Amino acid sequence: MTGWLEGKRALVVGAGSGIGRAVVDAFRSEGAQVAVLERDAAKCAALAAARPEVPVVTGDATTRGANDEAVAAAVDAFGGLDVLVNCVGVFDFYRGIADLDADRIDDAFDEMFAVNVKSHLHAVKAALPALRESGGNVVLTESTSAYYPGRGGVLYVGSKFAVRGLVTALAHELAPHIRVNGVAPGGTLHTDLRGLSSLGMDAQRLDDTPDRAAALAARVPLQVALDGTDHAWSYVYLASDRARGITGGVVHPDGGMGVKA
């Protein structure tokens, strides 16, 4: 792949690590100019040092203000915006309804859906005028959890089904001028995906699970354990003009989960 995104101007929300950071690097390697919104100040500093050509905005993607600021930074730097990507997420470490304390449901629900769903809405809303002007496109991050049970707890799975719904609803609403698609990664190595702070899980990282690479490979037909660099090329394809006939669709870089016996 060479130059698939040449001339494209992109904003990646949630780009400090994992899939989002890999998307930044892949987009840059394919010729795109890229701006970033990231909440973690240390990750922002590391990204700015490694990629000084990338405008980096530090802010909370669940808020209108941070998304407005990031879109403005991208438009100011590049003269417009062609691609919006959202990779923001938080996990629940498979907490089922039976194990979820009733007095913690409200806070856990609000946090999960603010991060995993509302951040996508705010990002799209903020980027909409610029994307309409350019005839651009949006790529949101779904998950295998939006298609198969057991790949998260009740709140995480519910939130990812909601993102799947956003892709469908937004693709319908924004056609024919803006394409909207999703990527549904399977389990991912080298991610900083953490648990809900409202459930006391914010110091717990999914990537710290013992023998995670072997476990991920064992549960899919292709017997591969994928990381953000593997997933990033799905975002590149959907953001490129080679996917100009695709909207409301999803790419599944999950090792073949859908054909698992």
C-alpha positions in Angstrom: 0.0 0.0 0.0 1.4 3.3 -1.0 -0.4 6.6 -1.0 -3.9 5.3 -0.4 -4.7 8.4 1.7 -2.6 10.9 -0.2 -4.0 14.4 0.3 -6.5 13.3 3.0 -6.9 15.3 6.2 -7.8 13.2 9.2 -8.7 13.5 12.9 -8.2 10.5 15.1 -10.0 10.6 18.4 -8.4 8.4 21.1 -5.0 8.1 19.5 -2.6 8.0 22.4 -2.0 4.2 22.3 -3.2 0.9 21.0 -5.4 0.9 17.9 -5.7 4.7 17.7 -2.0 5.2 17.7 -1.5 2.6 15.1 -4.1 4.3 12.9 -2.2 7.6 13.2 1.0 5.9 12.0 -0.7 3.9 9.2 -2.5 7.1 8.0 0.7 9.0 8.0 2.5 6.3 6.1 -0.3 6.4 3.4 0.1 10.1 2.9 -2.6 11.6 5.2 -2.2 14.6 7.4 -3.4 13.7 10.9 -4.5 15.5 14.0 -5.3 13.9 17.3 -7.6 14.2 20.3 -6.4 12.3 23.4 -7.3 12.6 27.1 -4.1 11.3 28.6 -1.5 14.2 28.9 1.5 11.9 29.0 0.4 10.1 25.9 -0.1 13.4 24.2 3.4 14.5 25.1 4.8 11.2 23.8 2.9 11.5 20.5 3.9 15.1 20.0 7.5 14.2 20.6 7.4 11.3 18.2 5.3 13.0 15.6 5.9 16.7 15.8 4.0 17.3 12.5 0.8 16.0 14.2 -1.4 18.6 15.9 -2.3 17.1 19.3 -5.2 18.3 21.5 -5.5 17.1 25.1 -9.1 16.7 26.1 -11.9 14.4 27.1 -13.6 13.0 24.0 -16.9 12.5 25.9 -17.3 16.3 25.9 -18.5 18.7 23.2 -15.7 21.2 23.9 -12.8 18.8 23.4 -14.2 17.6 20.1 -14.9 21.1 18.9 -11.4 22.1 19.8 -9.8 19.1 18.0 -11.8 19.6 14.8 -10.9 23.3 14.8 -7.2 22.4 15.3 -7.3 20.0 12.3 -9.1 22.5 10.1 -6.8 25.3 11.1 -3.7 23.1 10.4 -4.8 21.4 7.2 -7.5 23.7 5.7 -10.3 21.2 6.1 -11.2 17.7 7.2 -11.8 14.5 5.1 -11.7 11.7 7.6 -12.9 11.3 11.2 -11.9 8.2 13.2 -12.9 7.4 16.7 -11.0 4.7 18.7 -12.1 5.7 22.2 -13.1 2.9 24.6 -13.3 1.5 28.1 -13.9 -2.1 29.2 -15.9 -3.9 32.0 -13.8 -7.1 32.3 -16.8 -9.4 31.5 -18.9 -8.2 34.4 -22.3 -9.8 34.0 -25.6 -8.6 35.3 -25.6 -11.1 38.1 -22.3 -9.7 39.4 -23.1 -6.0 38.9 -24.2 -4.4 42.1 -27.5 -2.7 41.7 -26.3 0.5 43.4 -23.4 0.8 40.9 -25.4 0.3 37.7 -26.2 4.0 37.2 -22.6 5.2 37.4 -21.2 2.3 35.5 -23.8 2.7 32.7 -23.2 6.4 32.5 -19.4 6.0 32.2 -19.5 3.1 29.8 -22.0 4.8 27.4 -20.3 8.2 27.7 -17.0 6.8 26.7 -18.0 4.2 24.2 -21.0 5.8 22.6 -21.4 9.5 23.4 -17.8 10.3 22.4 -18.6 9.0 18.9 -21.7 11.3 18.7 -19.8 14.3 19.9 -17.0 13.6 17.4 -19.3 13.3 14.5 -21.4 16.3 15.4 -18.3 18.5 15.8 -16.8 17.3 12.5 -20.0 17.4 10.5 -19.7 20.9 8.9 -16.1 20.2 7.7 -17.0 16.7 6.5 -19.9 18.0 4.5 -17.7 20.6 2.9 -15.1 18.0 1.8 -17.5 15.1 1.1 -15.6 13.1 3.7 -16.1 10.0 5.7 -16.3 8.6 9.2 -14.8 5.3 10.6 -16.1 4.3 14.1 -14.7 1.5 16.2 -17.1 -1.3 16.9 -15.9 -4.7 18.3 -16.5 -8.4 18.0 -18.6 -7.8 21.1 -21.2 -6.1 18.8 -21.7 -9.4 17.0 -20.9 -12.3 19.4 -21.8 -12.9 23.0 -19.2 -13.5 25.7 -16.6 -11.0 24.4 -17.3 -8.6 27.2 -19.7 -7.9 30.1 -23.3 -6.7 29.7 -22.4 -3.0 29.7 -19.5 -3.3 27.2 -21.5 -5.6 24.8 -24.5 -3.2 25.0 -22.3 -0.2 24.3 -20.7 -1.8 21.3 -24.1 -2.8 19.9 -25.0 0.9 20.2 -21.9 1.9 18.2 -23.0 -0.7 15.6 -26.4 1.1 15.5 -24.7 4.5 15.2 -22.8 3.3 12.1 -26.1 2.2 10.5 -28.1 5.3 11.5 -25.4 7.8 10.6 -24.7 6.1 7.2 -28.4 6.4 6.3 -28.8 10.0 7.5 -25.6 11.4 6.0 -25.7 9.7 2.6 -25.0 10.6 -0.1 -22.4 13.2 1.0 -20.7 11.5 3.9 -19.8 7.8 4.2 -19.9 6.1 7.6 -18.4 2.7 8.4 -17.1 0.7 11.3 -14.2 -1.5 12.1 -14.9 -4.4 14.6 -11.6 -5.6 15.9 -11.2 -8.9 17.8 -9.1 -9.2 20.9 -6.1 -6.9 20.6 -2.6 -7.1 22.0 -0.6 -4.1 23.2 -3.6 -2.0 24.1 -4.0 0.3 27.1 -7.8 -0.5 27.2 -8.7 -0.2 30.9 -11.7 -1.0 33.1 -14.5 1.3 34.4 -13.4 3.7 37.1 -16.9 3.6 38.5 -16.4 -0.2 39.2 -12.9 0.4 40.6 -11.3 -1.1 37.5 -9.4 1.9 36.0 -6.0 0.5 37.0 -6.8 -2.8 35.4 -5.5 -3.2 31.8 -6.8 -5.9 29.4 -3.3 -6.3 28.0 -2.1 -7.5 31.4 -4.1 -10.6 31.2 -1.8 -13.6 31.7 -0.9 -15.6 28.5 -3.1 -13.2 26.5 -1.4 -13.8 23.1 -1.9 -17.5 23.4 -5.5 -17.2 24.5 -6.4 -14.8 21.7 -4.8 -17.1 19.1 -6.5 -20.2 20.5 -10.0 -18.8 20.2 -10.1 -17.9 16.5 -9.8 -20.1 13.3 -6.8 -18.3 12.0 -4.9 -18.8 15.3 -3.5 -15.3 15.2 -3.1 -12.8 18.0 -3.6 -9.3 16.4 -2.5 -5.9 17.5 -3.3 -2.3 16.6 -1.0 -2.4 13.6 -3.0 -5.3 12.1 -6.3 -3.5 12.6 -5.1 -0.1 11.4 -5.2 -1.2 7.7 -8.9 -1.8 7.9 -9.3 1.9 8.8 -7.0 2.9 6.0 -9.1 1.0 3.5 -12.4 2.4 4.7 -11.1 6.0 4.8 -9.7 5.7 1.3 -11.4 6.5 -2.0 -11.1 2.8 -2.8 -14.0 2.3 -0.5 -16.1 5.0 -2.1 -19.0 2.6 -2.7 -19.2 1.4 0.9 -21.3 3.0 3.7 -23.0 1.4 6.6 -20.5 -1.4 6.4 -18.0 -3.0 8.8 -14.7 -4.7 8.4 -14.0 -7.6 10.9 -10.2 -8.0 11.6 -10.9 -10.7 14.2 -9.1 -13.8 13.0 -12.2 -15.4 11.6 -14.5 -15.3 14.6 -17.6 -15.4 12.4 -16.7 -18.9 11.1 -15.8 -20.4 14.4 -17.3 -23.8 14.9 
